Amino acid sequence: MQDSVTHNERLFRVVIFLLGLVVLWTGVNVGFGGIATLGLQGPTDFVAAIDADAYAAHDSHVRFLGGLWLGVGLLFVAGAWRLRVFKPAVQTALALTVVGGLARFSALRPDVQFGPQILGSFIAEVALMPLLLLWSTRVARRPV
């Protein structure tokens, strides 16, 4: 059996690559900018620290999470090139992104959750990612 790439798989790879670029951009923004971010997604003057030590500790945690997100972006980009190799990891990252999107509900702030600054991300996390996960099951299948 010939190991060919279908049109469907090529399209999936393009989508995962573009998604990876967006995730890289946001990962760099938070991973290297911390709570205040680098400003790649808007103003950085939205927070002020009352306790500098507590802020620094929380900022470090946020940078770590931003670095994880940056890693997810690298994974998606790598998956675009070597989908058969990275497919299980890409699928896991897609599923974990859904979990992260659903975790937003724990804030109990629907006005924020469904507001203009979060809604696009939320829809991508809980609607687009499951669709991509489903799509991923139909591409880059290994021959039996």
C-alpha positions as CSV (number, residue, x, y, z in Angstrom):
1,M,0.0,0.0,0.0
2,Q,1.4,3.4,-1.0
3,D,1.8,6.0,1.8
4,S,0.1,8.9,0.1
5,V,-1.2,12.1,1.5
6,T,-4.8,12.9,0.6
7,H,-6.3,16.3,0.0
8,N,-8.1,16.0,3.3
9,E,-4.9,15.4,5.1
10,R,-3.1,18.3,3.4
11,L,-5.9,20.6,4.4
12,F,-5.8,19.3,8.0
13,R,-2.0,19.9,8.0
14,V,-2.5,23.5,6.8
15,V,-5.1,24.2,9.5
16,I,-3.0,22.7,12.3
17,F,0.0,24.7,11.1
18,L,-2.0,28.0,11.1
19,L,-3.4,27.0,14.5
20,G,0.1,26.4,15.7
21,L,1.2,29.9,14.6
22,V,-1.6,31.5,16.6
23,V,-0.8,29.3,19.6
24,L,2.9,30.2,19.3
25,W,2.0,33.9,19.2
26,T,-0.2,33.8,22.3
27,G,2.3,31.5,24.0
28,V,5.2,33.9,23.4
29,N,2.9,36.8,24.6
30,V,2.2,35.2,28.0
31,G,5.3,33.0,28.4
32,F,7.7,35.9,28.0
33,G,5.4,38.6,29.3
34,G,3.8,37.0,32.3
35,I,0.6,38.4,33.7
36,A,1.0,41.8,32.0
37,T,2.0,40.0,28.7
38,L,4.2,41.5,26.0
39,G,1.2,43.4,24.7
40,L,0.8,41.3,21.5
41,Q,-3.0,41.0,22.3
42,G,-3.7,44.4,23.6
43,P,-2.7,46.9,26.3
44,T,-0.5,45.7,29.2
45,D,-1.6,48.3,31.8
46,F,-4.6,46.4,33.1
47,V,-3.1,45.1,36.3
48,A,-1.3,46.7,39.3
49,A,0.4,44.7,42.1
50,I,-0.4,45.4,45.7
51,D,2.0,42.8,47.0
52,A,5.1,42.6,44.8
53,D,6.3,39.3,46.1
54,A,2.9,37.6,45.6
55,Y,2.7,39.2,42.1
56,A,6.1,37.8,41.2
57,A,5.1,34.3,42.3
58,H,1.9,34.4,40.4
59,D,3.6,35.9,37.4
60,S,6.1,33.0,37.4
61,H,3.2,30.5,37.3
62,V,1.6,32.4,34.4
63,R,4.9,32.4,32.5
64,F,5.1,28.6,33.1
65,L,1.6,28.2,31.7
66,G,2.4,30.5,28.8
67,G,5.5,28.3,28.1
68,L,3.3,25.2,28.1
69,W,1.0,26.9,25.6
70,L,4.1,27.8,23.5
71,G,5.0,24.1,23.6
72,V,1.6,23.2,22.3
73,G,2.1,25.6,19.4
74,L,5.4,24.0,18.6
75,L,3.7,20.6,18.7
76,F,1.0,21.7,16.3
77,V,3.6,23.1,13.9
78,A,5.6,19.9,14.1
79,G,2.4,17.9,13.6
80,A,1.8,19.8,10.4
81,W,5.0,18.4,9.0
82,R,5.1,15.0,10.6
83,L,1.5,14.3,11.3
84,R,1.8,10.5,11.4
85,V,4.5,10.8,14.0
86,F,2.9,13.5,16.1
87,K,-0.8,12.6,15.6
88,P,-1.3,11.1,19.1
89,A,0.3,14.1,20.8
90,V,-1.6,16.6,18.6
91,Q,-4.9,14.8,19.5
92,T,-4.0,14.9,23.2
93,A,-3.2,18.7,23.0
94,L,-6.5,19.3,21.2
95,A,-8.4,17.4,23.9
96,L,-6.6,19.2,26.7
97,T,-7.4,22.6,25.1
98,V,-11.1,21.6,25.3
99,V,-10.6,20.9,29.0
100,G,-8.9,24.3,29.5
101,G,-11.8,26.0,27.7
102,L,-14.3,24.3,29.9
103,A,-12.3,25.3,33.0
104,R,-13.1,28.9,32.1
105,F,-16.6,28.2,33.6
106,S,-15.0,28.0,37.0
107,A,-14.7,31.7,37.1
108,L,-18.6,32.0,37.3
109,R,-18.5,35.1,35.2
110,P,-20.7,34.6,32.1
111,D,-20.4,38.3,31.4
112,V,-16.6,37.8,30.9
113,Q,-16.9,34.3,29.5
114,F,-19.2,35.4,26.7
115,G,-17.9,38.9,26.4
116,P,-16.0,40.2,23.3
117,Q,-12.5,39.6,24.8
118,I,-13.0,35.9,25.5
119,L,-15.8,34.6,23.3
120,G,-13.6,34.0,20.2
121,S,-11.1,32.0,22.3
122,F,-13.8,30.1,24.1
123,I,-15.5,29.1,20.9
124,A,-12.2,27.9,19.5
125,E,-11.5,25.9,22.6
126,V,-14.9,24.2,23.1
127,A,-16.1,24.0,19.5
128,L,-13.2,24.2,17.0
129,M,-10.9,21.9,19.0
130,P,-13.4,19.0,19.2
131,L,-14.0,19.4,15.5
132,L,-10.3,19.3,14.8
133,L,-10.0,16.3,17.1
134,L,-12.7,14.5,15.2
135,W,-11.2,15.4,11.8
136,S,-7.8,14.1,13.0
137,T,-9.3,10.7,13.4
138,R,-9.9,10.7,9.7
139,V,-6.5,11.7,8.5
140,A,-3.0,10.2,8.6
141,R,-4.2,6.7,9.2
142,R,-1.5,4.1,9.4
143,P,-1.9,1.2,7.1
144,V,-3.0,-2.0,8.8
